[in-house]
Amino acid sequence: MIVVSGGDLILPGRVVTEGSLIIDDGRIVAVESRRVDLTGATAVDATDCYVAPGFIDVHVHGLHGHDTLDGAGAVARIAALLPQYGVTAFCPTTVACSPEDLRAVLHQVREARVAPAGGSARVLPAHLESNFINPEYKGAQPADCLRVAAGGDRDGMFSGGDILDVISVCRPDVGIVTLAPELPGGIDLVRSLAGAGHRVSLGHSGSDYETAMAAIDAGARHATHLFNRMSPMTHRAPGLPGALLAREEVAVELICDGHHVHPSMCRVAVAAKGADGVMAITDATSGAGLPPGARARLGGRSIHITEQAAFLEDGTLAGSTLTMDRAFRNIVTNFGGSLVDATLLCSTSPARALGLSGFGVLADGAVADIVVLDRAFRVRRTFINGEETKVS
Ligand SMILES: [Zn+2]
């Protein structure tokens, strides 16, 4: 048994100062609003710290020089590195790639899910920032890997039957699939992927409002990095962002680095959807955790790292260098969010979106995935399934 005592507990809807969590057998068995001493239990002093549910990042390409598409062992290496940033579960995320590379990553995801490594973040079904995106909104994604859902070749784009075959063979390990619904066969693709149990996410898309609404009607429930790489929102043409903000059943990702999305637009998103409809993500590339000036890779392409983000050699914005502890801090210190809001964005909303019951909250009976942050929001301790992981 472990007692985490004396910290400010960020519970659903309120913060309890100097409270305690009692953990047994991987679960939170009691939440107390006072300091607790239990003889025989391992005591963890969280005085002058915040205690929150572990962060869940649904959009991670890499970290510390490792990219999900680096080949054997990449997903496990990233999983081992994430707990130092308070992340206790994540969706390994791929850019558009060949069917062979996709199959290899999904095989790694399978292995990590069947036999989780101790001390590593939980590996959730993958997020395919997939081949079915609009070339005009591809950002840093490789154009030669893009596909249309149906109708054969179109403008040099091939039909994506080969990718769909991999998805169907590896189905339990494919969680989120990002796609552009305006491509030929797009709405049917939304319907078939959602019907097969995947979480369809709208993104890298120039969809107008009407097409976006049709995609949501067809089963899309998620949005990939709201505002980034999508049609703009204006008062007469709400575009894809307008549909995503207007429809309650859709949860949106938001890159909370203050660079990809202006802090005021983050506030707009949270005001429109409620904090429980927004998921903070990093969209971290392998450049996350590396110093400015460093070079790294995104799906095999060279990127360089600055203070703000990661960029291709031609200057194209290519994802972030954000980590979830900094996302949490930004929400509180730059975006005007409360501790409760930050916890909703970083832990509770992603758990809810992915249907992970018992995760993303500090509550009796919840899984003991916990992060302890100091007053500057630096990670002091991370627990996964009630076991403390090494935080350097
Ligand atoms: Zn991404």
Boltz pocket constraint, residues with backbone or C-beta under 6 A from the ligand:
constraints:
  - pocket:
      binder: B
      contacts: [[A, 59], [A, 61], [A, 93], [A, 129], [A, 283], [A, 319]]
      max_distance: 6.0
